[in-house]
Amino acid sequence: MKPHRAFYGNQFSLIFPVFEHYGVSLWVPEVGGAVDPTSEAHDLIMSVFGGMSKGERNRIKIRVRSAMQAQAKVEGRYLGGRPPYGYRLADAGPHPNPAKAADGRRLHTLERDPATAPVVERIFRSYLGGMGVFLIAQTLTGEGIPSPSAHDPARNRHRCGVAWSKSAVQAILANPRYTGRQVWNKQRKAEKLLDVNDVALGYETKLTWNDRDSWVWSDRPAHPAIIDEATFVAVAQRRARRGPTSQRLGPRTQHPYALRSLLFHQKCGRRMQGTWNHGHAHYRCRYPQEYALANKIDHPLAVYLREDALLPALDTWLATAFAPDRLHRSLTALDEAQHEARPEGDPLRATVADCDRKLARHRAALEAGADPTVVTQWITQTQAERAMAIAALGRTEKPAGPQRRLTSSRSTILLRASAACSASSPTPTQRTRARSTGSWDFASPTTRRPQPSLPKPVQDQPWT
């Protein structure tokens, strides 16, 4: 193996003890055979290769980012990502790299979306006319204008799209790409320690906003503008007068939530957010403060549910559902409740299939003696549409591969492992908590046992 490609930084010192524990030999040509765990020279050599790998990775990152910065600034090139609301992707010709062009890759640019560009213009006009972001969201929702997530549901499957939100309006007002300039480097991927008290756990990659001074603007307009720069500057000045934004000092405190991402509010169907109030964990839903209510959704201003008021009843229910005499029935219900993926219903996949049929017809027309110039234009347009659909699929779908179902046998193994760790997990909630959506009724209709009543959430103020 090549050590400078296999290990990065201190990865060797973290992984090699595992090899040594299981008796696995690691053969490296640079040390003349197998790595000796007792040899200081071998350890030094592998550490050097780890540093070389880290340096090469940093050099590659700098070269790639420098090239992308030049492409965005000088050429105004569209470098990927979803198009902003008000724009749509358009074909910009073959890729300038001959190798990529031979593979059928093409450049893309932004063009005005005739359905949504007037909405963007109206949002800017309304804001400069004195309307607030919430009133704008309320007005657009009341008129039945689809929100960004409703207009493009394929890229926003995690959002309901029933109404315009304040954050959507604010994001549109703060986006400088509506002036026709290409803007790059607004965000970066930063590596954060998983645990500052245990650095051996490694890092996780998170998107982090860069300072506005670090944004890269194109030297000239790169796509059709929806608003002029004077309008954007005037909106930015009015937003700045709304008051200074708070600056958080130090890292955000991490609080544990036993039911994180598992609670949904019945009124709106949205996932409840974890929040820490008065020294206790709560789950809240503040739909009216984020989304317009012109669609007449009956929703209280705020709903708070205290965690320690919910867990005792939930623990009792879990202990009943997974009792020995009901274990098999509960695991069977879990297995049957899992949904199978149905890719045939995906509109993006349907677009790809339709493009494939068009390409077959175009080739048949070309072989039948049609005008090559006209047919070539058809093929080029269809290939561009197909490439855009495939790129959208890559952004919205998970990597292809068989999805492992949580079968009854696997559930039994997990429960037995959880029971073995019961000494460190004081409640059934912590032992049986599963990352899953959906609800199941584990009780048989004929042998239903009385379930403990759960506490009702308090509206408008936190529980103390």
N, C-alpha and C positions, 0 to 999 in steps of 0.2 A: 504494500500500500504506500501511497505518497503522504507522508505526515503533514506537509504544508497545505494539503487540500482536505485532509480528513479532520483535522483539529484546528480550532480557532481559539486564541487566547489561552485561558486556563482550562479548556475543556478536557484535555488529556489527563490532567491531575484529578479531575472529577470522575472521569469514566473508567480509567485504567484500574482503580481499585475494584470495580465491579468485575472486570475481566479476571483479575487475579483471584477474586473470591470463587468464581465458578471454574477456575482452571483453564481459561482460554488464553492461548498464546497470541501475542501480537507481533507479527513479523514485519520488520522495516528494513529495507535495503541499506539505508543510511547508517544503521548501527551494526550491520553485518549479520543480521538474523533476528531472532526473537528478542524483544525488549526484556531486559532483566530488571525486575522490580527492586532489587537490592543495589543496583548500580547507580551511583550518583552521576556518572558520565552520561548514561542513557537518559536519565531524568533531565539533565541539563540540555542534552541535544533536543529532546522532545519539547522542552520549554522554549528553546530558540525557534524551533519550527512553528510553534504556536504564535510567537510574536511576529514571525515573518508572515504568517497567514493573516493575522490581524492587520498588519501594515498594508498588505496587498489589497485586502478588502476595503480599507479606508481609501487607498489610491484609486481603486475602481469606482468607489462611490463619488469621489471628487471629480473624476473625469466624466462620469455620466451626468452628474448634476451641472457641471460646467457646460456640457454640450446642450443640455435641455434649457439652461438659462439663456444661452446664445440663440437657440432656436426660437424661444418665446420672445426675446427682446428684439432681435434683428429681423427675423422672418415673420414673427407673429403667428407661429405655428400652433395649431390646436394639438395639445399633448395628451389628450385622453380625458376620461371622466365623463360624468353625465352632463348633458347640455343644461344650462340654466333655464328656468321657466321663462318662456317667451322665445326661445330658440329651438331649433332642431338641427340634427346633423345633416350635412350635405357632402357629397363626394367632391374631393379636391384634386383628383388625378392620381396617377400611379405614385408609389413611394419612390423617393429619390435614390434610395439604396437599391442598386440593381438586383442584389440577392433577394431582398424582401419583395421587390416588384415581381421577380420571377415566381415567387410563391403566391402571387395574387393580392398582396397587401397594398392598400391604397391610403392616401391621406384623406383627412376629413376636415371640414370647417363648419362654422356655425352660420346658419341663415335664419331669418325671421320666421317664426311660426305664425301663420295668418290667424290662427285661432286664439293664441295666447299673448302675442305681442301687444295688441291693443289693451289688454288687461294690465300689463306692466305699465304702459304709458298712463293709463287711468290712475293707477296706484300712486305714481309720482305726482301727477297733477293734484290728486285729492289731498295728498300729504302737504304739498306746498300751499294748498287752499285752506289749510287749517284743520283738516280732519286728523284724528289720532289713529294709531294702528289698529286699535280694537274696533273703532267705528268703521274703518275701511273693511276689516274682516267681516263685521256684522253686515255691512251693505252688500258685499260680494256674495256672502252666503244667502242673504235674503233674496237676491236676484237669481239664485240658482246657478251661479258661475262656478264650475268645478275648481276645487283647490288644486295645487300642484300635485299632491298625492293622488287625487281622484282623476286628474287629467292623464297621469302616467302610472297606472296601478302596477304595471309589470316591474317597475323599479322601486315601488313603494309598497311592497306586500306587508310590511310591518306597520303600516298606518291605515287607519280606517277611512280617511278621506271624506267624512260626512260634512265637514265644515272647514272654513278657513281659520287658521290659527294666527295668533299675534306673531309667533316666531317666524311663520312663513312670510308675512308682510315685512317684518323687520329684515329678514334675509334678502328679500328683493330690493329694499331700499338701500342696503349696504353693499350690494354687489356692483363693483365698478365695471364689470364686463358689459353692462348694458350701454356703456358709452362707445362701444365698438373696439375698445382696446383689449388685447389679450393680457390676462393677468395670471401669473404663475407663482408658485412658492407661497401660497397663502397658508398652507399647512405642511407639516413635515412628520415623518415617522420617527419618533423618539423612543429609545430603549430605557425603560424604567425598571428598577429593581423590584422583583416580586416581594421581597421582604428585606428591609434594611438591616434586620437583626440576623439574617441568614443569607448572606450573599451567594452561597453555593446553590441556592434555588434558581439562580439565573435571572434573566430579564424577560420582560414582555414588551411588545411593540405597541405603542399607542399613537394615534394621530394627535398632534399638538399644534395649536395656532401659532404662527410666527408673528412677530411684531410687524406693524404696517410698513416700517422702513425696510424690511427685508423682502417685501413683495417685488416681483419683477414685472414691469409694464412694457408692453411692446412700444417701439419707437413710433409706430404709425398705426392707424386703424387696421385691424385684421379681419373684421367682419362687419356687417351692417349694424349701425347703431340704432337702438330703440329710443334712447333719450340723448340729448346733447350734454356735453361736459358741464356747462353752466348750471343746468338743472340738477345734475348729480351733486355738484359742489353746494348748491343752495340747500338741498335736502340734507347733506352731511352737516352743514352748519346748524340747521334747525335741530337735528338729532343731538348734536353736541350741546346745544343750549338746554336740553332737557335735564341736564344735571350730570355730574361726574360719575363715572362707573366705579364701582367698588373694586379695590385691588386686594386680592386675597394674599395674606402674608403667610408663607410656609405651606407645607403640603396639607391637603384635605385629610381630615381625620376619618379613618375607616371604622365604621361601626358594623358589627355582625347583625344580619337579618336572617332569621331561620326560614322565612317564607319569601325570600327575595324572588321577584318575577313570577310568583305563583298565584297571587291574588288579583282578581279582576272585579271591577265595579259593575254591578248588574245594570245600572241605569244607562251607562254609555258603552260598556264592553271594553273599556281601556284598562290596561295593567296599572295597578296602584303602585305608587312610588314609596320607597322607604325613606323615612325622615326621623330624626332624633330630637325629641322634645322633652324638656324637663327631666333629662336623665333616663328616658325610656324610649324604646323603639316603637314607632308608629308606622302605619301605612295610610297614605292619603290619596285622594283624588280631587284635583282642582280643575275639572274640565271647564267650567265657565270662565275661569281666569286665563285660560289659554286658547279656547276656541269660541267662535261666535255661536250664539244661541238663537239666531234668527230662524233656524230650522225647527224651532219649537220643541226642543228636547227638554223634558222636565227633569232638571238636575239641580240639586242644592249647590250653594256656592262652594262649599268645601265639606269633605267627608274625611274623618280621621278614625282609624281603628287601632287601638293599642294592642301590641303584640302579646303581652303577658295576660291580657284578658281573653285572647283567642286560643293560646296554646293548650291550656288545661283541657278544654272541651275537645280540641283536635287530638290531643294525646289519648283521651279516652276512646274516641272514635277509631283511631288507628289500632289501639290495642284490641278493640272488638273486631275490626275488619280482618286483622291478621292473627286472630286467635287460632290455635291448632285445628279446631273443628271447622273453621271457615277459610283456612289458608288456601286450599286447592281452588275453591270457588272464587276467591279474590284474585288469585294469580291468573286464573282463566279469564276473568273480566278484564284485567290489565292487558292481557295478550290480545283479546278481541277488540279492545278500544283503540289500538294503534292503527293509524291511517296509513294506507299504502300511497306512495307517490304516484301521481297520474300525469306524466309528462305530456301525454297526447293532447291534453287540454290546454297546454301552454300556448298563448298567442304568438310568442316569439318562435317557438318550434314550428307552429303552423306557417309562419312567414318563411322560415327556412325551407320547409317542404314545398311551399308554393313557388319559391325561387328555383328550386331544383326542377320542378315541373316546367317552369318557363324556360330554363336553360335547355332542357331536352327538346322542347318545341322549337327553340331558336336554332339549335344545331340541325334538327330535322329540316327546317326551312332552308338553312344554308346548303345542306346536301341536295335539296330539291331544286336548287338553282336560283334562289332569291338573291337580291342585291347584297353583296358582301358588306358594303359600307353601312347600309341601314341595319343589317343583322348584327354587325359588330357593335354598333351603338346600343342596340337592345341588350346584347350580352353584357356590355360594360355596365349599363345601368342596373341590370339584374344582379350582377356580381357585387356591385357596390351595396345594393340593398341587402343582399345575403350576408355580406361581411358585417354590416351594421347590426343585423339581427344576431349574428353569432357573437359579436362583441358585447351586445346587451345581455345575452345569455350568460356569458362569462362573468359579468358583473353581478348578476342577480341570483345565479344558481350556485349551489355548493359543488365542490369537485365531484365529478362523476365517479360512480362506484356503488357497489351493493351496500344498501343501508341495513345494518344489523338490527333485527327486531329484538325486543326484550321478551324472550319466550318465557314460559313458565319455569323451565329448568334453570335459566339464567337468573330469574327473579328469586328462585329458591336459594341459589348460591349466594346472591347478594344479601338476602335476609339472614342466612346462617352466618355470613361474615359480619353482618351488622350486630347480630346477637353476641358473637364472640367479642365484640368491642363495646359491649354494653357498659363496662366499668367506666369508660371514658366518655360515654354519651348518656347523660342523665335522663333524657326524655325520649319517648318513642318518636316524637317529631324529628329530633336530630338524628335518630338512627335510621328512619325510614324515608327521610326527605328525598324526593326524586325530582330531577329536572324534567318535568313533563307538563304539557298543557292538556286540558280536558278534565272532566270529572266523571267518576264512576260510582254507581250504586252497588256496593258489594253485598248488600243484603238480598236474600232471595225473597220473591214476592210472597211466598207462603210462610217463610220463617223469619220475617223482618223483626229485628230487635229494636227496641226504642233507642233512638240516638239522642245524645245530650244536646241541649239547645245551645247555639252559639250566640255570643253577645252581639247586639245590634250596634252598628257604627254610630258614633256621635257626629252630628253635622255642625258645621260652622266654627267649631273651636276644638283644639286638641284635648285629648284626655290627659288628666294629670294624676 
